[in-house]
Every structure is written in structure tokens, then in C-alpha cells.
Amino acid sequence: MTQTCVIIGASHAASQLVASLRQNGWEGDITLIGDEPNVPYHHPPLSKDYLSGEKTSDELFIRPLASYDAAKVSLKLNTRVASIDRDRKTVTTVQGEDIQYDKLVLATGARVRKLPIEGADLPGVFYLRDMNDVTQIKTSVGTGKRAVIIGGGYIGLETAASLTKLGMKVTVLEAMPRILQRVTAPELSTFYARVHREEGVTIAENTIADKIVKTENGLAVIDKNEMQYEADFIIIGIGVIPNTELAADAGLECGNGIIVNDYCQTTDENIYAAGDVTWHHNRKYDRHIRLESVPNATEQAKIVASHICGGTKPYDSLPWFWSDQYDLKLQIAGLSEGYDDLVIRGDTDIGRSFAAFYFKDETLLAVDAVNAPREFAMTRMILTKGQSFDKALIGDTSVPLKDAVI
């Protein structure tokens, strides 16, 4: 009898999974269920090229619609799954349809974290997570208009850069003492604050939004100190929450995401998970992590497809990320959490190119490379091999990078 693999979530992981299943010889049926009207599309450009108008919605699709037809995928878009019955091996949609599976993959991703303050649901207040969000935001964009962004993480800063390039006056409000505080070193925060201010963005740190109100000229954010920040529209970007509810309701073990093993299997051997929603053990850093990144989603999908088709390769990829703001390309290899020493190669006070290397004792953990592709590529390779750099040499730009490897 023909077996069926059902994928819940039309995401980066889902798109890769479809392709990898067929490449690995899966001859059974594939059903892809997504709650948006579109086939899987790239999310990183939403806050950049799509918001700025440099790319159309059609250009965001990871694979064209025809590729799903060629792979004989049954697409069920605009469809949300209500429950999973593990005993019957079925998923039930909110429309009441039961769909049988032999293998089930949860690629449910994450949703925006809502800001629980008065006025957060007013017209003109947006979140930025999917294509529909950005399509709505674009209708409010205009030269000379004012935008307030609540949240100074990567999504907030990328959006600030895009809106500034479109001629808008942008203010970023960050509740913590510095922007990017949760993800990078103080030196990087200072650098990005400098660049954004040079580009005309107002950054207010240690600023906690208390409420949003209507004004004669639009909207305003009132902070805890009763300072008022006027805007034509407001974007809230304060992080995301993994969509674990389906898994938890089905009795699958969850932590800060759906718990999976080295093959991305959940606590049910016939159910897998991949992408932003997974809580998985990372061998290099020897801890459980949840990664919000395209490379992680793509690599986990490949592991899932391989294992479903009989492969035994475990997931063991080095985490890496990127962020584009203005003329800056930040490339990150590794995880810097727990570092106790930072070595800078270059100058963060002037110019816009340098690399920051994170160490724990003498062990290299990660690099943040700003307009420094060579440093990123070599560090990614070094980390993958389990090697390190000599801290006394790596900060000296007169020393070739390869000579600092130990």
C-alpha cells in the first residue's frame, strides 16, 4: 500500500522536505498543509527587499508552484490543523477533514509575541511575521512619514533600515539598556546604534512602551516615563513564540519548542519536527537550543527526509545566521552565549567592516562578521572542524587570518 507523509506548515523546512523526500526515493504520497494562501516563501526578505518594494511576492517563493505539481504534492493551503490523533494516525483540520498519515512532520514555526499594552490593537499598529503583515505595512509607507518600531532586535533594526531608505523618519524603542542585548556583545550594540543614528534613525534605549494612543496626527507610543513618540504607524517586533500547541495537545514532549532527537524525531517515532519550532540538542555546544534561522530549518528538513527514507545521519550542523541593514551584511557563525572574552579584528568605532570573535577561555565559540566575508567563511570552517584561533594574533589585522589558526 502507498504510504503518506503529511507536513504541517508551509515553511522553509516544508519546502526543503518535499524536495529531499523525493531525492531520497520516497515514492509515497506527500500532503503539505499550510494556513496561508501561498506555497512556502522566503521570510528574511520580508523586512528588507519585499518591504522596500525591490522584490515582488512572486519573487519570494522558495520553489515555484509547478515544482510541487512535479513532485506530486497534494497542497492544502488556507488550511489549519486542529488536532492530531496519534492512535488513528490522522490529523483533523478546522474544517473537519481527517487526513491519514504514516509519517507526520511538524514544521509549524513560530508566531509573533504580542505586546500586552493598551492600544496595541489600534489600526495602524502592525507586527511583522508573514507576507500579509508586510503587505499591510506597505500601504502606510511614505516619504516623510513617521514610524515607531518597538523592539531593537534584528527584525526591528532591519525594518528600521528599510523604512529609512524609503525616506521615512524612524524611531526605535528598546526596553533593555542596549539594542541587540539578547544576541550580541556590547561592542556590536554600540556599533549598530552608531550606524543607525548616522543614517538618521532615533534610538531610545531603556525605554519601555506603556501604551499606544490615538492623536490628532496619527498615533503615539507613551513610555513608562510618560515620554511620547509620535508616529503615522507603529511596528512591534519583540520576538516570537514557537507553535508547540498541536504537539503538546497530542502528548508529544515539549520544552522551549518540540523536543526532538538527533534525527528530528519527536517522542513518537512516526512524528518528526523541523525548523524554528524544534528544541534540539547541539553537540558542539552540548545543550538544547531552538534556532530561528533558515539554515537550521533547511538542514533539519534534509535529516528528516533522510531518516524517513532509512538514512542514519544525525543532525549536526553548525548554527549560522545573517542580517542585512543598509550596506551592512552581518554574518554569524556559531553561538556566542556563555563567552568570557571578545577579540575584535578591525575597528568598530569607525568604518563599517570588522569581525568580533567570541571565546570561552581559549575555545572559540562564534564570530560576528560585519562586511567581513573571509572572516565569516574561515571561522565557520574552523568551528566545524573543532579548531580555534590564537587570541593574541586574531586581533592583529597585519597577521593573515590563516596564520592565527591553532
VMD Tcl script that draws the C-alpha trace (Angstrom):
set ca {
  {0.00 0.00 0.00}
  {1.15 3.56 -0.67}
  {2.37 5.40 2.40}
  {1.63 9.06 3.09}
  {3.86 11.75 4.59}
  {1.89 14.71 5.89}
  {3.70 18.01 6.51}
  {2.03 20.64 8.70}
  {3.32 24.14 8.00}
  {4.19 25.74 4.65}
  {7.64 26.89 5.72}
  {11.29 26.83 4.69}
  {11.56 23.40 6.29}
  {8.47 22.15 4.46}
  {9.72 23.28 1.06}
  {13.08 21.58 1.56}
  {11.42 18.47 2.95}
  {9.29 17.97 -0.14}
  {12.34 18.15 -2.39}
  {14.51 15.98 -0.13}
  {11.89 13.27 0.27}
  {11.73 12.76 -3.47}
  {15.53 12.97 -3.78}
  {15.84 10.26 -1.12}
  {13.48 7.97 -3.01}
  {10.18 8.48 -1.19}
  {7.57 7.11 -3.57}
  {4.56 7.58 -1.32}
  {2.09 10.43 -1.21}
  {3.03 13.83 0.22}
  {0.46 16.22 1.63}
  {1.51 19.76 2.56}
  {-0.85 21.74 4.80}
  {-0.36 25.47 5.25}
  {-2.53 28.11 6.90}
  {-1.53 30.85 4.43}
  {-2.76 31.09 0.82}
  {0.79 30.78 -0.55}
  {3.24 27.96 -1.13}
  {6.39 28.28 1.05}
  {8.25 31.57 0.60}
  {11.42 33.21 1.86}
  {10.86 35.10 5.12}
  {14.14 37.05 5.58}
  {13.39 39.43 2.64}
  {10.04 40.42 4.17}
  {11.62 43.13 6.34}
  {14.03 44.13 3.58}
  {13.52 43.65 -0.18}
  {9.78 43.00 -0.01}
  {9.09 45.89 2.35}
  {11.21 48.22 0.21}
  {9.49 47.09 -2.99}
  {12.67 45.66 -4.53}
  {11.04 42.21 -4.73}
  {7.51 41.16 -5.57}
  {5.59 38.45 -3.76}
  {6.18 36.06 -6.67}
  {9.93 36.51 -6.28}
  {9.76 35.36 -2.66}
  {8.60 31.83 -3.39}
  {11.28 29.29 -2.46}
  {10.17 26.97 -5.25}
  {7.61 27.68 -7.98}
  {4.14 26.17 -7.76}
  {4.97 23.88 -10.68}
  {7.67 22.15 -8.63}
  {5.06 20.89 -6.15}
  {2.99 19.57 -9.03}
  {6.08 17.85 -10.43}
  {6.77 16.28 -7.04}
  {3.13 15.14 -6.89}
  {2.40 17.03 -3.70}
  {-1.17 17.48 -2.52}
  {-1.35 21.11 -1.40}
  {-3.91 22.13 1.21}
  {-3.40 25.86 1.64}
  {-5.51 28.25 3.73}
  {-5.97 25.24 5.98}
  {-5.29 24.99 9.69}
  {-4.88 21.72 11.58}
  {-6.99 21.45 14.74}
  {-5.66 18.21 16.22}
  {-3.51 15.12 15.83}
  {-4.78 11.64 16.69}
  {-1.66 9.52 17.18}
  {-3.59 6.28 17.70}
  {-5.51 6.63 14.43}
  {-2.59 8.36 12.70}
  {-4.77 11.18 11.47}
  {-4.74 14.95 11.56}
  {-8.03 16.82 11.62}
  {-8.39 20.26 10.06}
  {-10.56 23.04 11.45}
  {-12.88 22.33 8.53}
  {-13.38 18.83 9.93}
  {-11.40 16.87 7.33}
  {-9.45 13.84 8.57}
  {-6.14 13.23 6.78}
  {-4.35 9.92 7.25}
  {-0.57 9.76 7.68}
  {2.15 7.16 8.04}
  {4.80 9.77 8.76}
  {3.96 13.23 10.08}
  {6.27 16.25 10.10}
  {5.56 19.33 12.20}
  {7.07 22.41 10.57}
  {4.77 24.80 12.40}
  {7.35 27.51 13.03}
  {6.69 30.37 15.41}
  {4.29 33.27 15.82}
  {4.88 36.85 16.93}
  {4.96 37.65 20.61}
  {2.16 40.10 21.27}
  {2.77 43.24 23.31}
  {0.20 43.31 26.13}
  {-0.33 47.05 26.43}
  {-3.27 49.37 25.93}
  {-3.74 50.39 22.30}
  {-1.68 47.57 20.78}
  {-4.71 46.55 18.72}
  {-5.38 50.00 17.24}
  {-5.48 50.43 13.45}
  {-2.00 51.36 12.27}
  {-0.24 49.07 14.74}
  {1.45 46.16 12.97}
  {3.52 43.07 13.63}
  {5.91 41.73 11.01}
  {5.97 37.97 10.55}
  {4.37 36.97 7.27}
  {3.71 38.30 3.78}
  {0.28 39.61 4.68}
  {1.75 41.66 7.54}
  {4.23 43.38 5.24}
  {1.64 43.90 2.51}
  {-0.45 45.83 5.02}
  {2.53 47.83 6.28}
  {3.44 48.85 2.73}
  {0.12 50.64 2.34}
  {1.14 53.02 5.15}
  {4.70 53.71 4.00}
  {5.52 57.10 2.51}
  {8.37 59.58 2.21}
  {8.48 61.91 5.22}
  {6.11 59.78 7.28}
  {6.97 58.72 10.83}
  {7.29 55.17 12.09}
  {7.95 53.95 15.61}
  {9.36 50.46 15.99}
  {9.01 48.79 19.37}
  {11.89 46.34 19.74}
  {15.58 46.75 18.94}
  {16.39 43.21 17.84}
  {17.37 42.15 14.34}
  {13.84 42.30 12.90}
  {13.29 45.77 14.35}
  {16.60 47.12 13.08}
  {16.23 45.56 9.63}
  {12.80 47.16 9.36}
  {14.18 50.49 10.55}
  {16.84 50.35 7.84}
  {14.31 49.55 5.12}
  {11.91 52.32 6.14}
  {14.74 54.83 6.46}
  {15.91 54.04 2.92}
  {12.33 54.74 1.81}
  {12.61 58.26 3.21}
  {10.78 57.78 6.49}
  {11.58 59.19 9.91}
  {12.10 56.18 12.17}
  {12.34 55.82 15.93}
  {13.33 52.54 17.58}
  {12.31 51.94 21.19}
  {14.27 49.27 23.08}
  {13.25 48.22 26.60}
  {16.70 46.91 27.54}
  {19.81 49.04 28.18}
  {21.08 48.42 24.64}
  {19.80 47.22 21.28}
  {20.60 43.59 20.37}
  {21.36 42.92 24.05}
  {19.98 39.37 23.98}
  {22.04 38.26 20.99}
  {25.37 40.05 20.84}
  {28.20 41.80 22.69}
  {28.04 45.46 23.86}
  {30.58 46.41 21.18}
  {28.22 45.21 18.45}
  {25.28 47.03 20.01}
  {27.27 50.26 20.13}
  {28.34 49.82 16.51}
  {24.80 49.25 15.23}
  {23.45 52.15 17.29}
  {26.09 54.38 15.72}
  {25.30 53.29 12.17}
  {21.55 53.69 12.60}
  {21.99 57.16 14.06}
  {24.32 58.08 11.18}
  {21.51 57.02 8.83}
  {19.01 59.24 10.65}
  {17.25 56.75 12.95}
  {16.40 57.82 16.51}
  {17.20 55.06 19.01}
  {15.80 55.23 22.53}
  {17.20 52.53 24.83}
  {15.97 51.75 28.34}
  {12.56 52.75 27.00}
  {9.56 50.62 27.96}
  {6.38 51.17 25.94}
  {3.44 51.62 28.32}
  {0.55 52.32 25.95}
  {-0.36 53.36 22.43}
  {-2.85 56.16 21.87}
  {-4.56 57.95 19.02}
  {-3.53 61.54 18.39}
  {-4.71 64.31 16.09}
  {-1.92 63.43 13.67}
  {-1.92 59.64 13.95}
  {-0.63 57.52 16.81}
  {1.80 57.83 19.67}
  {3.66 55.47 21.98}
  {3.77 56.59 25.62}
  {6.62 55.09 27.62}
  {6.86 54.35 31.35}
  {8.35 57.81 31.93}
  {5.42 59.41 30.04}
  {7.60 60.38 27.11}
  {5.58 60.48 23.87}
  {6.77 59.21 20.48}
  {4.59 60.32 17.56}
  {4.03 58.09 14.55}
  {1.92 57.59 11.45}
  {2.17 53.87 12.14}
  {3.84 51.54 14.63}
  {5.55 48.17 14.19}
  {6.02 45.82 17.13}
  {8.90 43.34 16.96}
  {9.60 41.79 20.35}
  {10.32 38.20 19.42}
  {8.40 35.04 18.62}
  {6.83 32.04 20.37}
  {7.19 28.50 18.95}
  {3.95 26.92 17.78}
  {4.03 23.83 20.00}
  {0.33 23.59 20.84}
  {-0.53 20.87 18.32}
  {2.35 18.74 19.53}
  {1.64 19.30 23.21}
  {-2.07 18.55 22.82}
  {-1.11 15.29 21.10}
  {1.02 14.31 24.09}
  {4.42 14.94 22.48}
  {7.15 16.16 24.80}
  {7.88 19.87 24.53}
  {10.28 22.33 26.13}
  {11.17 25.64 24.53}
  {9.89 24.02 21.36}
  {9.05 20.47 20.31}
  {11.72 18.15 21.73}
  {13.44 16.08 19.03}
  {16.32 13.62 18.90}
  {19.37 13.63 16.59}
  {17.15 12.59 13.67}
  {14.50 15.25 14.42}
  {12.07 12.60 15.70}
  {9.69 13.59 18.46}
  {8.75 11.25 21.29}
  {6.53 9.49 18.74}
  {8.73 7.64 16.22}
  {6.30 8.38 13.38}
  {6.23 12.13 14.03}
  {9.11 14.46 13.23}
  {9.62 18.21 13.64}
  {11.88 20.66 11.81}
  {12.68 24.38 11.83}
  {12.02 27.19 14.30}
  {9.72 25.01 16.40}
  {12.30 22.39 17.42}
  {14.08 22.15 20.76}
  {17.12 20.04 19.94}
  {20.48 19.08 21.39}
  {23.51 20.70 19.80}
  {26.59 18.51 20.04}
  {29.20 21.23 19.73}
  {27.73 23.41 22.47}
  {26.36 20.43 24.44}
  {23.00 21.96 25.25}
  {19.46 22.11 23.95}
  {18.72 25.07 21.71}
  {15.96 26.44 19.50}
  {17.18 28.23 16.39}
  {15.23 30.75 14.35}
  {17.17 30.51 11.12}
  {16.73 29.39 7.54}
  {19.90 27.22 7.52}
  {18.66 25.30 10.57}
  {15.24 24.71 9.01}
  {16.78 23.57 5.74}
  {19.31 21.19 7.30}
  {16.80 19.68 9.70}
  {14.41 19.04 6.81}
  {17.17 17.15 4.97}
  {17.79 15.00 8.06}
  {14.07 14.26 8.45}
  {13.73 13.22 4.80}
  {16.80 11.03 5.01}
  {15.65 9.30 8.19}
  {12.13 8.71 6.89}
  {13.72 7.03 3.89}
  {16.02 4.85 6.02}
  {19.08 7.06 6.49}
  {21.02 7.20 9.75}
  {22.83 10.54 9.50}
  {22.25 12.68 12.63}
  {21.67 16.43 12.64}
  {24.99 18.04 13.50}
  {25.15 21.37 11.64}
  {26.90 24.46 12.97}
  {24.37 27.26 13.61}
  {24.77 30.27 11.35}
  {22.71 33.37 10.62}
  {22.77 36.67 8.78}
  {21.25 40.15 8.92}
  {21.20 42.86 6.23}
  {20.92 46.51 7.25}
  {21.83 49.41 4.92}
  {25.20 48.49 3.37}
  {25.99 46.11 6.22}
  {25.95 42.34 5.89}
  {26.31 40.72 9.28}
  {27.18 37.01 9.10}
  {27.22 34.98 12.29}
  {28.78 31.54 12.71}
  {28.31 29.68 15.97}
  {26.63 30.64 19.24}
  {28.23 33.29 21.46}
  {26.21 32.61 24.61}
  {28.48 31.99 27.61}
  {31.54 33.77 26.18}
  {34.03 35.38 28.57}
  {36.35 37.12 26.09}
  {35.80 39.10 22.91}
  {38.51 39.85 20.35}
  {37.85 42.45 17.65}
  {39.62 42.27 14.31}
  {39.20 45.72 12.81}
  {37.67 48.91 14.27}
  {34.07 49.19 15.46}
  {34.33 52.94 16.11}
  {34.98 53.99 12.52}
  {34.09 52.42 9.21}
  {31.72 49.54 8.67}
  {33.82 46.39 8.45}
  {35.21 44.19 11.26}
  {34.88 40.78 12.89}
  {34.18 40.01 16.55}
  {35.39 36.65 17.85}
  {33.79 35.15 20.95}
  {35.84 32.86 23.22}
  {35.20 30.79 26.34}
  {38.66 30.54 27.90}
  {40.74 29.54 24.84}
  {37.83 27.89 22.99}
  {36.38 29.72 20.00}
  {32.57 29.88 20.22}
  {31.41 32.18 17.45}
  {32.09 35.12 15.16}
  {30.04 38.17 14.23}
  {31.44 39.30 10.88}
  {30.29 42.68 9.54}
  {31.16 43.13 5.87}
  {33.91 40.57 6.51}
  {33.02 37.51 4.41}
  {36.51 36.00 4.62}
  {36.46 36.03 8.43}
  {32.97 34.51 8.43}
  {33.84 31.73 5.98}
  {37.07 30.76 7.68}
  {35.60 30.85 11.18}
  {32.67 28.73 10.08}
  {35.13 26.18 8.71}
  {37.30 26.35 11.84}
  {34.32 25.83 14.15}
  {33.07 22.93 12.06}
  {36.48 21.26 12.37}
  {36.64 21.90 16.12}
  {39.68 24.16 15.80}
  {40.31 27.63 17.22}
  {42.28 30.85 16.70}
  {45.18 32.24 18.70}
  {43.61 35.12 20.62}
  {46.91 37.01 20.67}
  {47.06 37.00 16.87}
  {43.48 37.14 15.64}
  {43.00 40.80 16.58}
  {46.07 41.92 14.60}
  {44.95 42.76 11.06}
  {48.56 42.62 9.85}
  {48.58 38.88 10.59}
  {46.95 36.78 7.86}
  {43.87 35.04 9.17}
  {45.19 31.58 8.28}
  {48.28 32.17 10.42}
  {46.13 32.61 13.53}
  {44.61 29.13 13.28}
  {45.65 26.72 16.03}
}
mol new
graphics top color blue
foreach p $ca { graphics top sphere $p radius 0.5 }
foreach p [lrange $ca 0 end-1] q [lrange $ca 1 end] { graphics top cylinder $p $q radius 0.2 }
display resetview
